[in-house]
Amino acid sequence: MPSLMPLPRRLALALLLLVAAGPAMAEGADVGSPAGLVVQAGEAAPLTLTRDRLAALPQITQRVTQRTGRGETTAEWTGPLLWTVLTSAGLVDPDNHGDHPKLMARMTGRDGYAVVVALAELAPDYQGQPILVALRRDGTDLAEGALRLVVPGDGRAGRSVRDLARITVSR
């Protein structure tokens, strides 16, 4: 299936992801709290969202097929939408539509792996992508309370973050 994104845009996105991942990789494993998901916007104090708080948000289940280093995998992932997590934690004002294209969220795993998503990809008034903060895979809780960022529609799982620990929203 041909890509819908032009090559220059794909290259720019890849460069942005590499630049954003650099500082995260330098941070090492000290990126989150074992008690939950650390979220922060700008210079505001970080907030830790427990697994119970994430489980209390509206949950959706999506069947997602992605290519990984081990071949193609298909799974049903369940959890709240990333947009819901960001708005319910007060990191993003859902009514400030003009701000959405100016903001990005950087998601970092406990191993330091990081990816960036533009808020306009998530906002319902723009693309409304159903990106998940997954708590369960195929109906089973992820091991040891882990979380996973799941990006449906990505042919490769490059923006899937295993053991999600931190989300930072910035300009």
Secondary structure by P-SEA (a helix, b strand, c coil): ccccccaaaaaaaaaaaaaaaaaaaaacccccccccbbbbcccccbbbbcaaaaaacbbbbbbbbbbccccbbbbbbbcccaaaaaaaacccccccccccccbbbbbbccccbbbbbbccccccccccccccccccccccccccbbbbbbbccccccccccccccbbbbcc
